[in-house]
């Protein structure tokens, strides 16, 4: 409850909690479990770390400039950030690269 100069305002009358929709909740829970599963993947094998570093690109491969006769006529923005698991994939790649550097002592410049 907020008090103004004249009258108290009860916030619960303005803020209505969103009812749980079963379809939305199921979809959200599915993505949350996938995110959690990706975050919990441990990198303990150099071959697995190399595979992850090769499979997950360092930059979005879809971003392009369309150039005709030396002039840029269009730009296709990076669409990787639309992926709901983008942050988890980037984190997994980072952990794989850290493993290769810290535990294996490899030079990761070829993966960048």
Order of alpha helices (4+ residues) and beta strands (2+ residues): beta-beta-alpha-alpha-beta-beta-alpha
